[in-house]
Amino acid sequence: MWSEKYRPQNISDMIGNEESRSSIIEWFTKWKKGTKPLLLVGPPGIGKTTIAYITAKQFGYDMVGLNASDVRSKSRINEILTPVLGNVSLLGIPMIFIDEVDGIHGRGDYGGAEALIDILKEPTVPIVLAANSDESDKMKSIKKVVKTISFKPIPPRLLKVYLENILSKENAKLSPGSLIKVIERSRGDIRSMINLTQSLVTGFNPQTEKSFENINVEDGINAFFKANSIDEARSVLYSMQIDPKLKIDAFYSSIITSNLDNQTLAKLLTIISEADMLYGKIMRTQNWRLLRYLNEILIGLYQNNERIRYSQYNLSWPLLNRIRWDGKKIKAFSSIMAKNFIYHLVHLLLCVFLTCYYVLKIKN
């Protein structure tokens, strides 16, 4: 997918919002324990998430990526973030990134916002948040404990230059009229602009009878499993204009965290495996026309199932493994230490008792 293929690899590859990018670099350069977390605010698709990942890599941090659905409850926050905040030296140099933080509030907030604010007040690792808007009353409590950096939509002239450069590299063309329409329709959303351009050039995204607006991952996954027919599910699937790997990962994480019977789980994971193998072939061969078959594989996941809801546990595999295995080691070590402590305490008390006994016996 072009949006993945041409994703910026360093900060200098990005376009627009130069002052905001400079402020982020300065924040990372000067960060120390207790530094106020960052809140990146701006419309979707302009690079907030991208710059968070780039800077994490550039400054040597292990990214722990979350979004609103991961931090809506206090228990969920403790489950995910406590191992990170409590074992900083064990986990290398972690950095927390929470996307769509403005989506935490509302009926779905089960103490998550309050628990998150407590963490934001006394950060022990770098924390970066991203939101599409900070104007709601519900964001005021978060804004009080963070440093806000605003991102503005990319000017059309910069988008035009950027898009023409991609088309040149792909040896592809769009008519001047189509180029203008793509830029206007994207409304400053770089990701949407690139996806739409690839759709027009390669035809990888076929039209469906019922069209949805370009929807985000969480809404897309939930709408997919709530769809009343396979045609409606297919329309939702094609409307999720996101990187194919992210789409596969989103379905995978949502399925394995749902309460499913073993037979259903095995069936759905087999389909996920097929999709992942296709994506692997695309990456090896760079034959992006194969991407048209990805959604037709994923549509096999469809079932009107209220048990499957979007969930993302977006830790990198190396970090997950370190938490999992080192956590087991620490637990085992703590258990041994506890047993040894009790043993030595009993031994000490016995010695004290025997000493007192013989002292009294000698005196008598």
C-alpha positions as CSV (number, residue, x, y, z in Angstrom):
1,M,0.0,0.0,0.0
2,W,1.4,3.4,-1.0
3,S,0.6,5.0,2.3
4,E,2.8,2.4,4.0
5,K,5.4,2.3,1.2
6,Y,5.9,6.1,1.4
7,R,5.5,6.5,5.1
8,P,8.1,8.9,6.4
9,Q,11.1,7.1,7.9
10,N,12.5,10.2,9.7
11,I,11.2,13.6,10.7
12,S,12.7,15.4,7.7
13,D,10.6,13.3,5.3
14,M,7.4,14.8,6.7
15,I,5.7,17.9,5.2
16,G,4.0,20.8,6.8
17,N,3.8,21.8,10.5
18,E,7.5,22.6,10.7
19,E,7.2,24.6,14.0
20,S,5.2,21.8,15.7
21,R,7.7,19.2,14.6
22,S,10.6,21.3,16.0
23,S,8.7,21.6,19.3
24,I,8.3,17.9,19.5
25,I,12.1,17.3,18.9
26,E,12.9,19.9,21.5
27,W,10.6,18.1,24.0
28,F,12.3,14.8,23.4
29,T,15.8,16.3,23.6
30,K,15.1,17.9,27.0
31,W,12.9,15.1,28.5
32,K,13.6,14.0,32.0
33,K,11.5,12.3,34.7
34,G,8.6,14.5,35.6
35,T,8.5,16.4,32.3
36,K,4.9,17.2,31.3
37,P,3.5,14.7,28.7
38,L,2.8,15.9,25.1
39,L,-0.7,16.2,23.6
40,L,-0.7,16.4,19.8
41,V,-3.9,17.9,18.5
42,G,-5.0,18.1,14.9
43,P,-7.3,16.5,12.2
44,P,-6.8,12.9,11.3
45,G,-4.2,11.8,8.7
46,I,-1.7,14.7,9.0
47,G,1.1,12.8,10.8
48,K,0.5,12.8,14.5
49,T,0.8,9.1,14.9
50,T,3.7,8.9,12.4
51,I,5.8,11.5,14.1
52,A,5.3,9.8,17.5
53,Y,6.6,6.5,16.1
54,I,9.5,8.2,14.2
55,T,10.7,10.2,17.3
56,A,10.4,7.1,19.5
57,K,12.7,5.3,17.1
58,Q,15.0,8.2,16.6
59,F,15.5,8.8,20.3
60,G,15.9,5.1,21.1
61,Y,12.6,4.4,22.9
62,D,10.5,1.2,22.9
63,M,7.1,2.3,21.8
64,V,4.1,1.1,23.8
65,G,1.1,2.1,21.5
66,L,-2.4,2.3,22.8
67,N,-5.7,4.0,21.9
68,A,-8.9,5.1,23.6
69,S,-10.4,1.6,23.7
70,D,-7.4,0.4,25.7
71,V,-7.6,3.0,28.5
72,R,-11.3,3.4,29.1
73,S,-11.2,1.5,32.4
74,K,-9.0,1.9,35.4
75,S,-8.4,-1.9,35.5
76,R,-7.4,-1.9,31.8
77,I,-4.9,0.9,32.4
78,N,-3.4,-0.9,35.4
79,E,-3.2,-4.1,33.4
80,I,-1.3,-2.5,30.5
81,L,0.7,0.3,31.9
82,T,1.7,-1.0,35.4
83,P,4.3,-3.4,34.0
84,V,5.7,-0.5,31.9
85,L,5.8,2.1,34.6
86,G,6.9,-0.2,37.4
87,N,9.7,-2.0,35.6
88,V,11.4,0.7,33.5
89,S,14.9,-0.7,33.8
90,L,13.6,-4.2,33.0
91,L,11.8,-3.1,29.9
92,G,14.6,-1.1,28.3
93,I,13.5,2.5,27.6
94,P,9.8,2.5,27.1
95,M,7.7,5.4,25.8
96,I,3.9,5.5,26.0
97,F,1.8,6.7,23.0
98,I,-2.0,6.9,23.4
99,D,-3.9,7.7,20.2
100,E,-7.4,9.2,20.0
101,V,-7.3,10.1,23.6
102,D,-10.3,12.4,23.1
103,G,-12.3,9.2,22.7
104,I,-11.9,8.1,26.3
105,H,-14.7,10.1,27.8
106,G,-18.4,9.4,27.6
107,R,-20.5,6.4,28.7
108,G,-17.7,4.0,27.9
109,D,-15.4,5.6,30.5
110,Y,-15.1,3.3,33.5
111,G,-12.6,5.4,35.5
112,G,-10.1,5.4,32.7
113,A,-9.8,9.1,32.3
114,E,-9.2,9.7,36.0
115,A,-6.6,6.9,36.2
116,L,-4.8,8.2,33.2
117,I,-4.7,11.7,34.6
118,D,-3.0,10.4,37.7
119,I,-0.3,8.9,35.6
120,L,0.0,12.0,33.5
121,K,0.6,14.1,36.6
122,E,3.7,12.1,37.6
123,P,5.2,10.6,34.5
124,T,8.2,8.3,34.9
125,V,8.6,7.7,31.2
126,P,7.9,9.9,28.1
127,I,4.2,10.0,27.4
128,V,2.7,11.3,24.1
129,L,-1.0,11.6,23.5
130,A,-2.8,12.4,20.2
131,A,-6.3,13.8,19.7
132,N,-8.4,15.1,16.8
133,S,-9.8,17.9,19.0
134,D,-9.2,19.3,22.4
135,E,-12.1,21.7,22.5
136,S,-14.6,19.6,24.4
137,D,-15.1,20.2,28.1
138,K,-14.1,16.6,28.7
139,M,-10.6,17.3,27.5
140,K,-10.0,20.2,29.9
141,S,-8.8,17.9,32.8
142,I,-6.2,16.3,30.5
143,K,-5.1,19.6,29.0
144,K,-4.2,20.9,32.5
145,V,-1.5,18.3,33.0
146,V,0.1,18.2,29.5
147,K,1.9,20.4,27.0
148,T,-0.2,20.9,23.9
149,I,1.2,21.1,20.4
150,S,-1.3,21.8,17.5
151,F,-1.1,20.4,14.0
152,K,-2.8,22.2,11.1
153,P,-4.1,20.7,7.9
154,I,-1.4,20.5,5.2
155,P,-1.7,23.3,2.5
156,P,-3.0,22.1,-0.9
157,R,0.2,23.3,-2.7
158,L,2.3,21.1,-0.5
159,L,0.0,18.1,-0.9
160,K,0.2,18.6,-4.7
161,V,4.0,18.5,-4.7
162,Y,4.0,15.5,-2.3
163,L,1.5,13.6,-4.4
164,E,3.2,14.3,-7.7
165,N,6.5,13.0,-6.3
166,I,4.8,9.7,-5.3
167,L,3.2,9.4,-8.8
168,S,6.6,10.0,-10.4
169,K,8.2,7.3,-8.3
170,E,5.4,4.9,-9.3
171,N,5.6,5.9,-12.9
172,A,1.9,6.7,-12.8
173,K,-0.2,9.7,-13.8
174,L,-3.4,11.4,-12.9
175,S,-5.1,14.1,-14.9
176,P,-4.8,17.6,-13.5
177,G,-8.6,17.5,-12.8
178,S,-8.3,14.2,-10.9
179,L,-5.3,15.5,-9.0
180,I,-7.3,18.5,-7.8
181,K,-10.3,16.4,-6.8
182,V,-8.2,13.9,-4.8
183,I,-6.5,16.8,-2.9
184,E,-9.9,18.5,-2.2
185,R,-11.5,15.3,-1.2
186,S,-8.7,14.4,1.2
187,R,-9.2,17.7,3.2
188,G,-5.6,17.7,4.3
189,D,-5.6,14.0,5.3
190,I,-2.3,12.7,3.7
191,R,-3.1,9.1,4.3
192,S,-6.6,9.4,2.7
193,M,-5.1,11.2,-0.2
194,I,-2.5,8.6,-0.9
195,N,-5.0,5.7,-0.5
196,L,-7.5,7.4,-2.9
197,T,-4.8,8.0,-5.4
198,Q,-3.6,4.4,-5.4
199,S,-7.3,3.3,-5.7
200,L,-7.7,5.4,-8.9
201,V,-4.3,4.3,-10.4
202,T,-4.3,0.6,-9.6
203,G,-8.0,-0.2,-9.0
204,F,-7.2,-2.3,-5.9
205,N,-10.3,-1.0,-4.0
206,P,-13.4,-2.0,-6.0
207,Q,-16.6,0.0,-5.6
208,T,-19.5,-1.6,-3.7
209,E,-23.2,-0.9,-4.0
210,K,-23.4,0.7,-0.5
211,S,-20.6,3.0,0.3
212,F,-19.5,4.2,3.8
213,E,-17.3,7.2,4.6
214,N,-13.7,6.4,5.3
215,I,-13.9,5.1,8.8
216,N,-11.3,4.5,11.5
217,V,-10.2,1.1,12.8
218,E,-12.3,0.8,15.9
219,D,-15.5,1.9,14.2
220,G,-14.8,-0.3,11.3
221,I,-14.2,-3.5,13.2
222,N,-17.3,-2.9,15.3
223,A,-19.5,-2.1,12.3
224,F,-18.1,-5.1,10.5
225,F,-19.3,-7.6,13.1
226,K,-22.6,-5.7,13.7
227,A,-23.4,-5.7,9.9
228,N,-26.8,-7.3,9.1
229,S,-25.5,-8.9,5.9
230,I,-22.3,-10.0,4.2
231,D,-22.7,-7.2,1.6
232,E,-22.9,-4.6,4.3
233,A,-19.9,-6.1,6.0
234,R,-18.0,-6.0,2.7
235,S,-18.8,-2.3,2.3
236,V,-17.5,-1.6,5.8
237,L,-14.3,-3.6,5.0
238,Y,-13.6,-1.6,1.9
239,S,-14.2,1.6,3.7
240,M,-11.4,1.0,6.2
241,Q,-8.8,2.9,4.2
242,I,-5.9,1.9,6.5
243,D,-2.6,0.1,6.0
244,P,-3.3,-3.6,5.3
245,K,-1.0,-4.8,8.1
246,L,-2.9,-2.6,10.6
247,K,-6.2,-4.0,9.3
248,I,-5.0,-7.6,9.8
249,D,-3.6,-6.8,13.2
250,A,-6.8,-5.1,14.3
251,F,-9.0,-8.1,13.4
252,Y,-6.5,-10.5,15.0
253,S,-6.3,-8.6,18.3
254,S,-10.1,-8.1,18.4
255,I,-10.7,-11.8,17.8
256,I,-8.2,-13.3,20.3
257,T,-9.5,-11.0,23.1
258,S,-13.2,-11.9,22.5
259,N,-15.0,-14.7,24.3
260,L,-15.2,-17.3,21.5
261,D,-15.5,-21.0,21.5
262,N,-12.5,-23.0,20.3
263,Q,-14.0,-24.0,17.0
264,T,-15.0,-20.5,16.0
265,L,-11.6,-19.1,17.2
266,A,-9.7,-21.7,15.1
267,K,-11.8,-20.9,12.0
268,L,-11.2,-17.2,12.3
269,L,-7.5,-17.5,13.0
270,T,-7.1,-19.6,10.0
271,I,-8.6,-16.8,7.8
272,I,-6.3,-14.3,9.5
273,S,-3.3,-16.5,8.7
274,E,-4.3,-16.6,5.0
275,A,-4.5,-12.8,5.0
276,D,-1.2,-12.5,6.7
277,M,0.5,-14.9,4.2
278,L,-0.9,-12.8,1.3
279,Y,0.4,-9.6,2.8
280,G,3.8,-11.3,3.3
281,K,3.8,-12.3,-0.4
282,I,3.0,-8.7,-1.4
283,M,5.8,-7.3,0.7
284,R,8.3,-9.9,-0.8
285,T,7.3,-9.3,-4.4
286,Q,6.1,-5.7,-4.2
287,N,3.2,-6.8,-6.3
288,W,0.6,-4.4,-4.9
289,R,-2.1,-5.5,-7.3
290,L,-2.5,-8.6,-5.1
291,L,-3.9,-6.3,-2.4
292,R,-7.3,-6.5,-4.2
293,Y,-7.6,-10.0,-2.8
294,L,-7.0,-9.1,0.8
295,N,-10.5,-7.9,1.6
296,E,-12.0,-10.9,-0.1
297,I,-10.0,-13.1,2.3
298,L,-11.0,-11.0,5.4
299,I,-14.7,-11.1,4.5
300,G,-14.6,-14.7,5.5
301,L,-14.3,-13.4,9.1
302,Y,-17.9,-12.0,8.9
303,Q,-20.5,-13.3,11.3
304,N,-23.0,-11.2,13.1
305,N,-21.5,-11.7,16.5
306,E,-22.0,-9.4,19.4
307,R,-19.1,-11.1,21.3
308,I,-16.5,-9.7,18.9
309,R,-15.6,-6.0,19.6
310,Y,-12.6,-4.0,18.7
311,S,-9.7,-4.4,21.1
312,Q,-6.0,-3.5,20.6
313,Y,-3.1,-4.5,22.7
314,N,-0.5,-2.6,20.7
315,L,2.8,-3.5,22.3
316,S,5.6,-4.5,20.1
317,W,6.4,-8.3,20.1
318,P,9.8,-7.8,21.6
319,L,8.4,-5.8,24.4
320,L,5.5,-8.2,24.9
321,N,7.9,-11.1,25.2
322,R,10.0,-9.3,27.7
323,I,7.1,-8.4,29.8
324,R,5.8,-12.0,29.6
325,W,9.0,-13.9,30.2
326,D,10.7,-11.5,32.5
327,G,7.5,-11.1,34.4
328,K,7.4,-14.9,35.0
329,K,11.0,-14.8,36.1
330,I,10.3,-11.9,38.5
331,K,7.3,-13.7,39.9
332,A,9.2,-16.9,40.4
333,F,12.1,-15.0,42.0
334,S,9.7,-13.2,44.3
335,S,8.1,-16.5,45.3
336,I,11.6,-18.0,46.2
337,M,12.5,-14.8,48.1
338,A,9.3,-14.9,50.1
339,K,9.8,-18.6,51.0
340,N,13.5,-17.9,52.0
341,F,12.4,-14.9,54.1
342,I,9.8,-16.9,56.0
343,Y,12.4,-19.7,56.5
344,H,15.0,-17.4,57.8
345,L,12.5,-15.5,60.0
346,V,11.3,-18.8,61.6
347,H,14.9,-19.9,62.1
348,L,15.8,-16.5,63.7
349,L,12.8,-16.7,66.1
350,L,13.7,-20.2,67.0
351,C,17.3,-19.2,67.8
352,V,16.0,-16.3,69.9
353,F,13.7,-18.6,71.7
354,L,16.4,-21.2,72.4
355,T,18.8,-18.5,73.6
356,C,16.3,-17.1,76.0
357,Y,15.5,-20.6,77.2
358,Y,19.1,-21.6,78.0
359,V,19.9,-18.2,79.6
360,L,16.9,-18.6,81.9
361,K,17.9,-22.2,82.6
362,I,21.5,-21.2,83.5
363,K,20.3,-18.5,85.8
364,N,18.0,-20.9,87.6
